[in-house]
Amino acid sequence: MTEGYDRPELKQKDFKRLSKFIEDELGIRMPEIKKVMLESRLHKRLRTLSINSYSDYCDFLFSEKGMKNELPFMIDVVTTNKTDFFREPDHFIYLENNVVLPLLQTNQPVHLDIWSSASSTGEEVYTLSMVLHQIRFEHPQLHFTLFGTDISQEVLQKARRGIYHESRIENIPLAQKKKFFLRSKDKNSEQVKVKPFLQENMQFRQLNLMDNDYRINKKFHVIFCRNVLIYFPQEKQKKILMQLYNHLHPGGYLFLGHSETITGLNLPYLSVAPTIYQKSIS
């Protein structure tokens, strides 16, 4: 790449090609107002590939080689991955008090399968692991598996590593930090790592929520699908929510983001708390 590299313009015809593909294949709305955002995000890919125009980039992306080699990078660039540990904490309080603890009253073994369907860099899955391990310290009859999925391979790799900048855990109480995180032996490092036991019985896998078949041959007691439906138009939201419904055990729970709702979608979920829904037992 030369020093005189000029930033190209994303022309309307190329924006339409890209936005249609992104909406059709990823389900992410890409209206005109997102043109500048898309241009900015894809600019890095053009520089990396030494491609001088968005038109040439589109030709490469939609070629057989591009669909194989470039598509994963384009997905990583386009998708938004914003997450935090203990984000929307009321959900984890409800999970503990209204879902998990009632099942433990009989002192019989309890096994829960929980799915974070838009797990991003893993903070949500590790939060679930922390909550469930905290309960398990007092109720050893609790057993669980955690499953995290995301469309982006890049964020899944970060999730599997479980390594974060220490600023990511600054709002976690000190006692929990000591219980669940390891600091680097390098005193100048600002990274922390989740303790290995948090990663036991945990799996991450790439998945596009827009797929017709998730290729998951099991049902879950709890599914988290938070702050992702807002990127989809209503008809695709409904499709995804029914896919998730079919992967819930009867009586299972679905947790959505604080700004998301199924109101008006005519779906068979029961509302049990704000943005928390249950599949009918019958």
DRENPA-3360 file (N, C-alpha, C; in nm, 2 decimals, always signed):
BEGIN
1 = MTEGYDRP = +0.08/-0.12/+0.00/+0.00/+0.00/+0.00/+0.09/+0.12/+0.00 ~ +0.06/+0.22/-0.09/+0.14/+0.33/-0.10/+0.11/+0.44/+0.00 ~ +0.20/+0.53/+0.02/+0.17/+0.64/+0.12/+0.06/+0.73/+0.06 ~ +0.04/+0.74/-0.07/-0.05/+0.83/-0.12/-0.19/+0.77/-0.14 ~ -0.22/+0.67/-0.06/-0.35/+0.60/-0.07/-0.46/+0.70/-0.04 ~ -0.56/+0.72/-0.13/-0.67/+0.81/-0.10/-0.79/+0.72/-0.06 ~ -0.87/+0.77/+0.03/-0.98/+0.70/+0.08/-1.09/+0.70/-0.03 ~ -1.13/+0.59/-0.08/-1.23/+0.59/-0.19/-1.37/+0.62/-0.13;
9 = ELKQKDFK = -1.46/+0.65/-0.22/-1.60/+0.67/-0.19/-1.69/+0.55/-0.21 ~ -1.78/+0.52/-0.12/-1.87/+0.41/-0.14/-1.99/+0.47/-0.22 ~ -1.99/+0.43/-0.35/-2.09/+0.48/-0.44/-2.22/+0.41/-0.42 ~ -2.33/+0.48/-0.46/-2.46/+0.43/-0.43/-2.49/+0.29/-0.48 ~ -2.44/+0.26/-0.60/-2.47/+0.13/-0.65/-2.40/+0.02/-0.57 ~ -2.28/+0.05/-0.52/-2.21/-0.05/-0.44/-2.27/-0.06/-0.30 ~ -2.31/+0.05/-0.25/-2.38/+0.04/-0.12/-2.51/-0.04/-0.13 ~ -2.58/-0.03/-0.24/-2.70/-0.11/-0.26/-2.67/-0.26/-0.27;
17 = RLSKFIED = -2.56/-0.29/-0.34/-2.52/-0.43/-0.35/-2.49/-0.49/-0.21 ~ -2.41/-0.41/-0.14/-2.37/-0.46/+0.00/-2.48/-0.46/+0.09 ~ -2.56/-0.36/+0.10/-2.67/-0.35/+0.19/-2.78/-0.46/+0.17 ~ -2.80/-0.49/+0.04/-2.90/-0.59/+0.01/-2.85/-0.73/+0.06 ~ -2.72/-0.75/+0.03/-2.66/-0.88/+0.08/-2.66/-0.89/+0.23 ~ -2.63/-0.78/+0.30/-2.62/-0.78/+0.44/-2.76/-0.81/+0.50 ~ -2.86/-0.74/+0.44/-3.00/-0.76/+0.49/-3.05/-0.90/+0.46 ~ -3.03/-0.94/+0.34/-3.08/-1.07/+0.30/-3.02/-1.19/+0.37;
25 = ELGIRMPE = -2.88/-1.19/+0.38/-2.81/-1.30/+0.44/-2.79/-1.29/+0.59 ~ -2.77/-1.17/+0.64/-2.74/-1.16/+0.78/-2.86/-1.11/+0.86 ~ -2.96/-1.05/+0.79/-3.08/-1.00/+0.85/-3.06/-0.87/+0.92 ~ -2.95/-0.80/+0.90/-2.92/-0.68/+0.96/-2.97/-0.56/+0.87 ~ -3.05/-0.48/+0.93/-3.10/-0.36/+0.85/-2.99/-0.27/+0.82 ~ -2.98/-0.22/+0.69/-2.88/-0.14/+0.65/-2.94/-0.02/+0.56 ~ -3.01/+0.07/+0.63/-3.08/+0.18/+0.56/-2.97/+0.28/+0.51 ~ -3.02/+0.38/+0.43/-2.93/+0.48/+0.38/-2.85/+0.55/+0.48;
33 = IKKVMLES = -2.91/+0.57/+0.60/-2.83/+0.65/+0.70/-2.71/+0.57/+0.75 ~ -2.70/+0.44/+0.72/-2.58/+0.37/+0.76/-2.47/+0.36/+0.66 ~ -2.49/+0.43/+0.55/-2.40/+0.43/+0.44/-2.26/+0.47/+0.48 ~ -2.25/+0.58/+0.56/-2.12/+0.64/+0.60/-2.06/+0.54/+0.70 ~ -2.14/+0.48/+0.79/-2.08/+0.38/+0.88/-2.03/+0.26/+0.81 ~ -2.10/+0.21/+0.71/-2.05/+0.09/+0.63/-1.92/+0.13/+0.56 ~ -1.92/+0.25/+0.50/-1.80/+0.29/+0.42/-1.68/+0.29/+0.52 ~ -1.70/+0.35/+0.63/-1.59/+0.36/+0.73/-1.54/+0.23/+0.78;
41 = RLHKRLRT = -1.63/+0.14/+0.81/-1.59/+0.01/+0.86/-1.52/-0.08/+0.75 ~ -1.57/-0.07/+0.63/-1.51/-0.16/+0.53/-1.38/-0.10/+0.47 ~ -1.35/+0.03/+0.50/-1.23/+0.09/+0.45/-1.11/+0.02/+0.50 ~ -1.11/-0.04/+0.62/-0.99/-0.11/+0.67/-0.97/-0.24/+0.58 ~ -1.08/-0.30/+0.54/-1.07/-0.42/+0.46/-1.01/-0.39/+0.32 ~ -1.05/-0.27/+0.26/-0.99/-0.23/+0.14/-0.84/-0.21/+0.15 ~ -0.80/-0.15/+0.26/-0.66/-0.12/+0.28/-0.58/-0.25/+0.30 ~ -0.64/-0.34/+0.38/-0.57/-0.47/+0.40/-0.55/-0.55/+0.28;
49 = LSINSYSD = -0.65/-0.55/+0.19/-0.65/-0.62/+0.06/-0.58/-0.55/-0.05 ~ -0.54/-0.42/-0.03/-0.49/-0.34/-0.13/-0.58/-0.32/-0.25 ~ -0.71/-0.30/-0.21/-0.81/-0.28/-0.31/-0.85/-0.13/-0.32 ~ -0.86/-0.07/-0.43/-0.87/+0.07/-0.44/-1.01/+0.13/-0.45 ~ -1.11/+0.04/-0.47/-1.24/+0.09/-0.48/-1.34/+0.00/-0.42 ~ -1.46/+0.05/-0.37/-1.56/-0.04/-0.32/-1.62/-0.13/-0.43 ~ -1.62/-0.08/-0.55/-1.67/-0.16/-0.66/-1.59/-0.28/-0.68 ~ -1.45/-0.26/-0.68/-1.36/-0.38/-0.69/-1.38/-0.47/-0.56;
57 = YCDFLFSE = -1.40/-0.41/-0.45/-1.42/-0.49/-0.33/-1.55/-0.58/-0.34 ~ -1.66/-0.52/-0.39/-1.78/-0.60/-0.41/-1.76/-0.71/-0.51 ~ -1.68/-0.68/-0.62/-1.66/-0.79/-0.72/-1.58/-0.90/-0.65 ~ -1.48/-0.87/-0.57/-1.41/-0.97/-0.50/-1.49/-1.05/-0.40 ~ -1.57/-0.97/-0.31/-1.65/-1.03/-0.21/-1.75/-1.13/-0.27 ~ -1.81/-1.10/-0.38/-1.92/-1.18/-0.43/-1.86/-1.29/-0.53 ~ -1.73/-1.30/-0.54/-1.67/-1.41/-0.62/-1.67/-1.53/-0.53 ~ -1.64/-1.64/-0.60/-1.63/-1.77/-0.52/-1.52/-1.76/-0.42;
65 = KGMKNELP = -1.41/-1.71/-0.45/-1.30/-1.70/-0.36/-1.33/-1.60/-0.25 ~ -1.40/-1.49/-0.28/-1.44/-1.39/-0.18/-1.54/-1.45/-0.08 ~ -1.64/-1.52/-0.13/-1.74/-1.58/-0.04/-1.67/-1.68/+0.06 ~ -1.56/-1.74/+0.02/-1.50/-1.84/+0.10/-1.40/-1.77/+0.20 ~ -1.32/-1.67/+0.15/-1.21/-1.62/+0.23/-1.24/-1.48/+0.29 ~ -1.32/-1.40/+0.22/-1.34/-1.26/+0.27/-1.47/-1.25/+0.35 ~ -1.57/-1.33/+0.32/-1.70/-1.31/+0.39/-1.69/-1.31/+0.54 ~ -1.61/-1.40/+0.60/-1.60/-1.40/+0.75/-1.55/-1.26/+0.80;
73 = FMIDVVTT = -1.45/-1.20/+0.73/-1.40/-1.07/+0.77/-1.50/-0.96/+0.75 ~ -1.58/-0.97/+0.64/-1.68/-0.87/+0.62/-1.79/-0.88/+0.74 ~ -1.82/-1.00/+0.77/-1.92/-1.02/+0.88/-1.87/-0.96/+1.01 ~ -1.74/-0.98/+1.04/-1.68/-0.93/+1.16/-1.68/-0.77/+1.16 ~ -1.66/-0.71/+1.05/-1.66/-0.57/+1.04/-1.80/-0.51/+1.05 ~ -1.90/-0.58/+1.00/-2.03/-0.52/+0.99/-2.11/-0.54/+1.12 ~ -2.09/-0.65/+1.19/-2.17/-0.68/+1.31/-2.12/-0.59/+1.42 ~ -2.21/-0.55/+1.51/-2.18/-0.47/+1.62/-2.17/-0.56/+1.74;
81 = NKTDFFRE = -2.07/-0.56/+1.82/-2.05/-0.65/+1.93/-2.02/-0.56/+2.06 ~ -2.13/-0.53/+2.12/-2.13/-0.45/+2.25/-2.18/-0.53/+2.36 ~ -2.10/-0.56/+2.46/-2.15/-0.64/+2.57/-2.06/-0.61/+2.70 ~ -2.12/-0.65/+2.81/-2.05/-0.62/+2.94/-2.08/-0.74/+3.03 ~ -1.99/-0.75/+3.13/-2.02/-0.85/+3.24/-2.14/-0.79/+3.32 ~ -2.23/-0.88/+3.36/-2.35/-0.85/+3.44/-2.43/-0.73/+3.37 ~ -2.44/-0.73/+3.24/-2.52/-0.63/+3.17/-2.67/-0.66/+3.20 ~ -2.75/-0.56/+3.23/-2.89/-0.58/+3.27/-2.90/-0.68/+3.39;
89 = PDHFIYLE = -2.85/-0.64/+3.50/-2.83/-0.73/+3.62/-2.96/-0.79/+3.67 ~ -3.08/-0.72/+3.64/-3.21/-0.78/+3.69/-3.23/-0.92/+3.63 ~ -3.18/-0.94/+3.51/-3.20/-1.07/+3.45/-3.13/-1.18/+3.53 ~ -3.01/-1.15/+3.58/-2.94/-1.26/+3.65/-3.00/-1.28/+3.79 ~ -3.06/-1.17/+3.84/-3.13/-1.19/+3.97/-3.25/-1.27/+3.95 ~ -3.32/-1.25/+3.84/-3.44/-1.33/+3.82/-3.41/-1.47/+3.79 ~ -3.30/-1.49/+3.71/-3.26/-1.63/+3.68/-3.23/-1.71/+3.81 ~ -3.16/-1.64/+3.90/-3.12/-1.71/+4.03/-3.25/-1.74/+4.11;
97 = NNVVLPLL = -3.33/-1.63/+4.14/-3.43/-1.64/+4.23/-3.56/-1.71/+4.18 ~ -3.59/-1.70/+4.05/-3.71/-1.75/+4.00/-3.70/-1.87/+3.91 ~ -3.58/-1.90/+3.87/-3.56/-2.01/+3.78/-3.48/-2.12/+3.84 ~ -3.36/-2.09/+3.89/-3.27/-2.19/+3.94/-3.30/-2.24/+4.09 ~ -3.31/-2.14/+4.18/-3.33/-2.18/+4.32/-3.46/-2.26/+4.34 ~ -3.57/-2.23/+4.28/-3.69/-2.31/+4.30/-3.67/-2.46/+4.26 ~ -3.59/-2.48/+4.16/-3.56/-2.62/+4.12/-3.48/-2.70/+4.22 ~ -3.41/-2.63/+4.31/-3.31/-2.69/+4.40/-3.37/-2.72/+4.53;
105 = QTNQPVHL = -3.50/-2.69/+4.55/-3.56/-2.71/+4.68/-3.58/-2.85/+4.72 ~ -3.58/-2.95/+4.63/-3.60/-3.09/+4.66/-3.47/-3.16/+4.69 ~ -3.36/-3.09/+4.67/-3.22/-3.15/+4.70/-3.19/-3.26/+4.60 ~ -3.27/-3.28/+4.49/-3.24/-3.37/+4.39/-3.15/-3.31/+4.28 ~ -3.07/-3.39/+4.21/-2.99/-3.34/+4.11/-3.06/-3.26/+4.01 ~ -3.01/-3.14/+3.97/-3.07/-3.06/+3.87/-2.97/-3.03/+3.76 ~ -3.01/-3.05/+3.64/-2.92/-3.02/+3.52/-2.99/-2.91/+3.43 ~ -2.92/-2.80/+3.41/-2.97/-2.70/+3.32/-2.88/-2.68/+3.20;
113 = DIWSSASS = -2.94/-2.67/+3.08/-2.88/-2.63/+2.96/-2.91/-2.49/+2.93 ~ -2.81/-2.40/+2.91/-2.84/-2.26/+2.89/-2.76/-2.21/+2.77 ~ -2.83/-2.13/+2.68/-2.78/-2.09/+2.56/-2.77/-1.94/+2.55 ~ -2.66/-1.88/+2.53/-2.64/-1.74/+2.50/-2.63/-1.73/+2.35 ~ -2.74/-1.69/+2.28/-2.74/-1.70/+2.13/-2.67/-1.59/+2.06 ~ -2.64/-1.48/+2.13/-2.56/-1.37/+2.07/-2.45/-1.34/+2.16 ~ -2.35/-1.43/+2.18/-2.26/-1.42/+2.30/-2.15/-1.33/+2.28 ~ -2.13/-1.28/+2.16/-2.02/-1.18/+2.13/-1.89/-1.23/+2.19;
121 = TGEEVYTL = -1.82/-1.14/+2.27/-1.68/-1.18/+2.32/-1.69/-1.26/+2.45 ~ -1.81/-1.30/+2.49/-1.82/-1.40/+2.59/-1.86/-1.35/+2.73 ~ -1.87/-1.22/+2.75/-1.90/-1.17/+2.88/-2.03/-1.22/+2.94 ~ -2.13/-1.23/+2.85/-2.26/-1.28/+2.90/-2.25/-1.43/+2.94 ~ -2.18/-1.51/+2.87/-2.17/-1.65/+2.90/-2.09/-1.67/+3.03 ~ -1.98/-1.59/+3.05/-1.90/-1.60/+3.17/-1.98/-1.55/+3.29 ~ -2.06/-1.45/+3.27/-2.15/-1.40/+3.38/-2.24/-1.51/+3.42 ~ -2.30/-1.58/+3.33/-2.39/-1.69/+3.36/-2.32/-1.80/+3.44;
129 = SMVLHQIR = -2.19/-1.82/+3.40/-2.11/-1.92/+3.47/-2.08/-1.88/+3.61 ~ -2.05/-1.75/+3.63/-2.03/-1.70/+3.76/-2.15/-1.71/+3.85 ~ -2.27/-1.67/+3.80/-2.39/-1.68/+3.87/-2.42/-1.83/+3.91 ~ -2.41/-1.92/+3.82/-2.44/-2.06/+3.85/-2.34/-2.12/+3.94 ~ -2.21/-2.09/+3.92/-2.11/-2.14/+4.02/-2.13/-2.09/+4.16 ~ -2.17/-1.96/+4.17/-2.20/-1.91/+4.30/-2.31/-1.98/+4.37 ~ -2.42/-2.02/+4.29/-2.53/-2.10/+4.35/-2.48/-2.24/+4.38 ~ -2.39/-2.29/+4.29/-2.35/-2.43/+4.31/-2.26/-2.45/+4.44;
137 = FEHPQLHF = -2.19/-2.34/+4.48/-2.11/-2.35/+4.60/-2.20/-2.39/+4.72 ~ -2.33/-2.35/+4.72/-2.42/-2.39/+4.83/-2.51/-2.50/+4.79 ~ -2.52/-2.53/+4.66/-2.61/-2.64/+4.61/-2.54/-2.72/+4.51 ~ -2.45/-2.81/+4.56/-2.37/-2.89/+4.47/-2.45/-2.99/+4.38 ~ -2.58/-3.00/+4.41/-2.66/-3.09/+4.32/-2.69/-3.02/+4.19 ~ -2.65/-2.89/+4.17/-2.67/-2.82/+4.05/-2.56/-2.85/+3.95 ~ -2.61/-2.89/+3.83/-2.52/-2.91/+3.72/-2.57/-2.83/+3.60 ~ -2.48/-2.79/+3.51/-2.52/-2.71/+3.40/-2.42/-2.71/+3.28;
145 = TLFGTDIS = -2.47/-2.69/+3.16/-2.38/-2.66/+3.05/-2.42/-2.53/+2.99 ~ -2.32/-2.46/+2.93/-2.34/-2.33/+2.87/-2.29/-2.34/+2.73 ~ -2.38/-2.28/+2.64/-2.35/-2.28/+2.50/-2.36/-2.14/+2.45 ~ -2.25/-2.09/+2.38/-2.25/-1.95/+2.33/-2.23/-1.96/+2.18 ~ -2.31/-1.87/+2.11/-2.30/-1.87/+1.97/-2.30/-1.72/+1.92 ~ -2.24/-1.70/+1.81/-2.23/-1.57/+1.75/-2.20/-1.58/+1.60 ~ -2.24/-1.48/+1.52/-2.21/-1.49/+1.38/-2.06/-1.46/+1.35 ~ -1.99/-1.39/+1.44/-1.86/-1.35/+1.42/-1.75/-1.45/+1.47;
153 = QEVLQKAR = -1.67/-1.50/+1.39/-1.56/-1.59/+1.43/-1.46/-1.51/+1.52 ~ -1.44/-1.39/+1.49/-1.34/-1.31/+1.56/-1.38/-1.29/+1.71 ~ -1.50/-1.26/+1.74/-1.54/-1.24/+1.88/-1.55/-1.38/+1.95 ~ -1.58/-1.48/+1.87/-1.59/-1.62/+1.93/-1.45/-1.66/+1.98 ~ -1.35/-1.62/+1.90/-1.21/-1.66/+1.94/-1.17/-1.58/+2.07 ~ -1.22/-1.46/+2.09/-1.19/-1.39/+2.21/-1.27/-1.45/+2.33 ~ -1.39/-1.49/+2.30/-1.47/-1.56/+2.40/-1.40/-1.68/+2.45 ~ -1.35/-1.76/+2.36/-1.29/-1.89/+2.40/-1.16/-1.86/+2.49;
161 = RGIYHESR = -1.09/-1.76/+2.46/-0.97/-1.73/+2.53/-1.01/-1.68/+2.67 ~ -1.11/-1.61/+2.69/-1.16/-1.56/+2.82/-1.06/-1.46/+2.88 ~ -0.99/-1.38/+2.80/-0.89/-1.28/+2.84/-0.95/-1.14/+2.81 ~ -0.95/-1.05/+2.92/-1.01/-0.92/+2.90/-0.92/-0.81/+2.96 ~ -0.94/-0.69/+2.92/-0.87/-0.58/+2.98/-0.93/-0.56/+3.12 ~ -0.85/-0.53/+3.22/-0.90/-0.52/+3.36/-1.01/-0.42/+3.38 ~ -1.02/-0.32/+3.29/-1.13/-0.22/+3.30/-1.27/-0.29/+3.27 ~ -1.27/-0.40/+3.21/-1.39/-0.47/+3.18/-1.46/-0.53/+3.30;
169 = IENIPLAQ = -1.38/-0.55/+3.41/-1.44/-0.61/+3.53/-1.44/-0.51/+3.65 ~ -1.42/-0.38/+3.62/-1.41/-0.28/+3.73/-1.53/-0.27/+3.81 ~ -1.65/-0.31/+3.75/-1.78/-0.30/+3.83/-1.82/-0.42/+3.90 ~ -1.73/-0.53/+3.89/-1.76/-0.65/+3.96/-1.70/-0.64/+4.10 ~ -1.78/-0.68/+4.20/-1.73/-0.67/+4.34/-1.59/-0.74/+4.36 ~ -1.51/-0.69/+4.45/-1.37/-0.74/+4.47/-1.37/-0.89/+4.50 ~ -1.47/-0.93/+4.59/-1.47/-1.08/+4.62/-1.49/-1.17/+4.50 ~ -1.58/-1.12/+4.41/-1.60/-1.20/+4.29/-1.48/-1.20/+4.20;
177 = KKKFFLRS = -1.42/-1.08/+4.19/-1.30/-1.07/+4.10/-1.20/-1.18/+4.15 ~ -1.17/-1.19/+4.28/-1.07/-1.28/+4.33/-1.12/-1.42/+4.31 ~ -1.25/-1.45/+4.32/-1.30/-1.58/+4.30/-1.30/-1.63/+4.16 ~ -1.32/-1.54/+4.07/-1.34/-1.59/+3.93/-1.24/-1.54/+3.83 ~ -1.14/-1.46/+3.86/-1.05/-1.41/+3.76/-0.90/-1.42/+3.81 ~ -0.81/-1.44/+3.71/-0.67/-1.45/+3.74/-0.60/-1.32/+3.68 ~ -0.51/-1.27/+3.76/-0.43/-1.16/+3.71/-0.30/-1.21/+3.64 ~ -0.25/-1.14/+3.55/-0.13/-1.18/+3.48/-0.01/-1.17/+3.58;
185 = KDKNSEQV = +0.09/-1.26/+3.56/+0.21/-1.26/+3.64/+0.29/-1.13/+3.61 ~ +0.27/-1.08/+3.49/+0.34/-0.96/+3.45/+0.27/-0.84/+3.51 ~ +0.34/-0.77/+3.61/+0.27/-0.67/+3.68/+0.24/-0.55/+3.60 ~ +0.30/-0.54/+3.48/+0.27/-0.43/+3.39/+0.15/-0.46/+3.30 ~ +0.10/-0.58/+3.30/-0.01/-0.62/+3.21/-0.14/-0.57/+3.27 ~ -0.23/-0.53/+3.19/-0.36/-0.48/+3.24/-0.47/-0.58/+3.20 ~ -0.43/-0.71/+3.18/-0.53/-0.81/+3.14/-0.56/-0.90/+3.25 ~ -0.68/-0.96/+3.25/-0.72/-1.06/+3.34/-0.78/-1.18/+3.26;
193 = KVKPFLQE = -0.78/-1.29/+3.32/-0.83/-1.41/+3.26/-0.93/-1.48/+3.35 ~ -1.04/-1.53/+3.29/-1.13/-1.61/+3.37/-1.06/-1.73/+3.42 ~ -1.10/-1.78/+3.54/-1.04/-1.90/+3.60/-1.09/-2.02/+3.52 ~ -1.00/-2.12/+3.50/-1.04/-2.23/+3.41/-1.17/-2.30/+3.45 ~ -1.21/-2.31/+3.58/-1.33/-2.38/+3.61/-1.45/-2.31/+3.56 ~ -1.45/-2.18/+3.53/-1.56/-2.11/+3.47/-1.59/-2.16/+3.33 ~ -1.48/-2.22/+3.26/-1.49/-2.26/+3.12/-1.53/-2.41/+3.11 ~ -1.55/-2.47/+3.22/-1.59/-2.61/+3.22/-1.73/-2.62/+3.17;
201 = NMQFRQLN = -1.76/-2.73/+3.09/-1.90/-2.75/+3.04/-1.95/-2.63/+2.96 ~ -1.86/-2.56/+2.89/-1.89/-2.45/+2.81/-1.84/-2.47/+2.66 ~ -1.92/-2.43/+2.57/-1.89/-2.45/+2.43/-1.93/-2.32/+2.35 ~ -1.85/-2.28/+2.25/-1.88/-2.17/+2.17/-1.88/-2.22/+2.02 ~ -1.97/-2.17/+1.94/-1.99/-2.21/+1.80/-2.04/-2.10/+1.72 ~ -2.00/-2.09/+1.60/-2.05/-1.99/+1.50/-2.19/-2.02/+1.46 ~ -2.28/-1.92/+1.46/-2.42/-1.95/+1.42/-2.48/-1.82/+1.37 ~ -2.55/-1.82/+1.26/-2.62/-1.71/+1.21/-2.77/-1.73/+1.25;
209 = LMDNDYRI = -2.82/-1.64/+1.33/-2.96/-1.65/+1.37/-3.06/-1.64/+1.26 ~ -3.02/-1.60/+1.14/-3.11/-1.60/+1.03/-3.11/-1.73/+0.95 ~ -3.03/-1.83/+0.99/-3.03/-1.96/+0.93/-3.17/-2.03/+0.95 ~ -3.21/-2.11/+0.85/-3.33/-2.18/+0.86/-3.32/-2.30/+0.96 ~ -3.20/-2.35/+0.96/-3.17/-2.47/+1.05/-3.04/-2.44/+1.13 ~ -3.06/-2.43/+1.26/-2.95/-2.40/+1.35/-2.86/-2.52/+1.37 ~ -2.90/-2.64/+1.33/-2.82/-2.76/+1.35/-2.78/-2.78/+1.50 ~ -2.87/-2.76/+1.58/-2.86/-2.78/+1.73/-2.96/-2.89/+1.76;
217 = NKKFHVIF = -2.90/-3.01/+1.80/-2.99/-3.12/+1.83/-3.02/-3.13/+1.98 ~ -3.06/-3.02/+2.04/-3.10/-3.03/+2.18/-3.19/-2.91/+2.21 ~ -3.26/-2.92/+2.32/-3.34/-2.81/+2.37/-3.28/-2.75/+2.50 ~ -3.31/-2.63/+2.53/-3.25/-2.56/+2.64/-3.36/-2.52/+2.74 ~ -3.31/-2.51/+2.87/-3.40/-2.46/+2.97/-3.41/-2.31/+2.98 ~ -3.30/-2.24/+2.93/-3.29/-2.10/+2.93/-3.22/-2.05/+2.81 ~ -3.27/-1.95/+2.74/-3.20/-1.89/+2.62/-3.19/-1.74/+2.65 ~ -3.08/-1.69/+2.63/-3.05/-1.54/+2.63/-3.04/-1.50/+2.49;
225 = CRNVLIYF = -3.12/-1.40/+2.45/-3.11/-1.34/+2.31/-3.12/-1.19/+2.33 ~ -3.02/-1.13/+2.38/-3.04/-0.99/+2.43/-2.97/-0.89/+2.33 ~ -3.04/-0.79/+2.30/-2.98/-0.67/+2.23/-2.93/-0.71/+2.09 ~ -3.00/-0.80/+2.03/-2.96/-0.84/+1.89/-3.08/-0.83/+1.80 ~ -3.20/-0.85/+1.85/-3.32/-0.85/+1.77/-3.35/-0.70/+1.71 ~ -3.30/-0.60/+1.78/-3.32/-0.47/+1.74/-3.26/-0.44/+1.61 ~ -3.17/-0.52/+1.56/-3.10/-0.50/+1.43/-3.18/-0.57/+1.32 ~ -3.29/-0.64/+1.35/-3.37/-0.71/+1.25/-3.50/-0.65/+1.23;
233 = PQEKQKKI = -3.55/-0.65/+1.10/-3.69/-0.61/+1.08/-3.79/-0.70/+1.15 ~ -3.91/-0.66/+1.17/-4.01/-0.73/+1.25/-4.03/-0.88/+1.20 ~ -4.05/-0.89/+1.07/-4.08/-1.03/+1.02/-3.96/-1.13/+1.05 ~ -3.84/-1.07/+1.05/-3.72/-1.16/+1.08/-3.71/-1.18/+1.23 ~ -3.75/-1.08/+1.31/-3.75/-1.10/+1.45/-3.84/-1.22/+1.48 ~ -3.96/-1.22/+1.42/-4.06/-1.33/+1.45/-4.00/-1.46/+1.41 ~ -3.93/-1.47/+1.30/-3.87/-1.60/+1.25/-3.77/-1.65/+1.35 ~ -3.69/-1.56/+1.40/-3.58/-1.60/+1.50/-3.65/-1.64/+1.63;
241 = LMQLYNHL = -3.74/-1.56/+1.68/-3.81/-1.60/+1.80/-3.88/-1.73/+1.80 ~ -3.93/-1.77/+1.68/-4.00/-1.90/+1.67/-3.89/-2.01/+1.67 ~ -3.78/-1.98/+1.60/-3.67/-2.08/+1.61/-3.62/-2.10/+1.75 ~ -3.61/-2.00/+1.83/-3.56/-2.01/+1.97/-3.67/-2.08/+2.05 ~ -3.80/-2.05/+2.02/-3.91/-2.12/+2.09/-3.90/-2.27/+2.07 ~ -3.87/-2.31/+1.95/-3.86/-2.46/+1.92/-3.74/-2.52/+1.98 ~ -3.64/-2.44/+2.03/-3.52/-2.50/+2.10/-3.54/-2.48/+2.25 ~ -3.65/-2.44/+2.30/-3.68/-2.44/+2.44/-3.75/-2.56/+2.49;
249 = HPGGYLFL = -3.71/-2.61/+2.61/-3.79/-2.71/+2.68/-3.93/-2.65/+2.71 ~ -4.03/-2.73/+2.72/-4.16/-2.67/+2.78/-4.13/-2.61/+2.92 ~ -4.18/-2.49/+2.94/-4.15/-2.43/+3.07/-4.02/-2.35/+3.07 ~ -3.95/-2.36/+2.96/-3.82/-2.29/+2.95/-3.83/-2.14/+2.93 ~ -3.73/-2.06/+2.96/-3.73/-1.92/+2.96/-3.65/-1.85/+2.85 ~ -3.70/-1.74/+2.80/-3.63/-1.66/+2.70/-3.61/-1.52/+2.76 ~ -3.48/-1.47/+2.76/-3.45/-1.34/+2.81/-3.41/-1.25/+2.69 ~ -3.48/-1.14/+2.67/-3.45/-1.05/+2.57/-3.38/-0.92/+2.63;
257 = GHSETITG = -3.33/-0.83/+2.54/-3.27/-0.71/+2.59/-3.37/-0.61/+2.64 ~ -3.33/-0.51/+2.72/-3.42/-0.42/+2.78/-3.50/-0.34/+2.68 ~ -3.46/-0.32/+2.56/-3.53/-0.24/+2.46/-3.61/-0.33/+2.36 ~ -3.62/-0.46/+2.39/-3.68/-0.55/+2.30/-3.81/-0.61/+2.36 ~ -3.90/-0.64/+2.27/-4.03/-0.70/+2.32/-4.09/-0.79/+2.21 ~ -4.18/-0.88/+2.25/-4.25/-0.96/+2.15/-4.39/-0.91/+2.13 ~ -4.42/-0.80/+2.20/-4.56/-0.74/+2.19/-4.60/-0.72/+2.04 ~ -4.71/-0.76/+2.00/-4.76/-0.74/+1.86/-4.71/-0.85/+1.76;
265 = LNLPYLSV = -4.63/-0.94/+1.81/-4.58/-1.04/+1.71/-4.66/-1.17/+1.71 ~ -4.76/-1.18/+1.80/-4.85/-1.30/+1.81/-4.77/-1.43/+1.82 ~ -4.69/-1.43/+1.92/-4.61/-1.55/+1.94/-4.65/-1.62/+2.07 ~ -4.63/-1.76/+2.08/-4.68/-1.84/+2.19/-4.61/-1.83/+2.32 ~ -4.53/-1.72/+2.34/-4.46/-1.71/+2.47/-4.55/-1.64/+2.58 ~ -4.52/-1.68/+2.70/-4.59/-1.61/+2.81/-4.50/-1.51/+2.88 ~ -4.55/-1.39/+2.90/-4.47/-1.28/+2.96/-4.47/-1.31/+3.11 ~ -4.35/-1.32/+3.17/-4.34/-1.35/+3.32/-4.28/-1.23/+3.39;
273 = APTIYQKS = -4.21/-1.15/+3.32/-4.14/-1.03/+3.38/-4.10/-0.94/+3.27 ~ -4.06/-0.82/+3.29/-4.02/-0.73/+3.18/-3.90/-0.80/+3.10 ~ -3.93/-0.81/+2.97/-3.84/-0.87/+2.87/-3.80/-1.02/+2.90 ~ -3.88/-1.09/+2.99/-3.85/-1.23/+3.02/-3.98/-1.30/+2.98 ~ -3.96/-1.41/+2.90/-4.08/-1.49/+2.86/-4.06/-1.64/+2.88 ~ -4.17/-1.71/+2.89/-4.17/-1.85/+2.92/-4.24/-1.93/+2.81 ~ -4.19/-2.05/+2.78/-4.27/-2.14/+2.69/-4.37/-2.21/+2.77 ~ -4.49/-2.23/+2.72/-4.59/-2.29/+2.79/-4.55/-2.44/+2.82;
281 = IS = -4.59/-2.49/+2.94/-4.55/-2.62/+2.98/-4.64/-2.72/+2.90 ~ -4.76/-2.69/+2.87/-4.85/-2.78/+2.80/-4.82/-2.79/+2.65;
% end
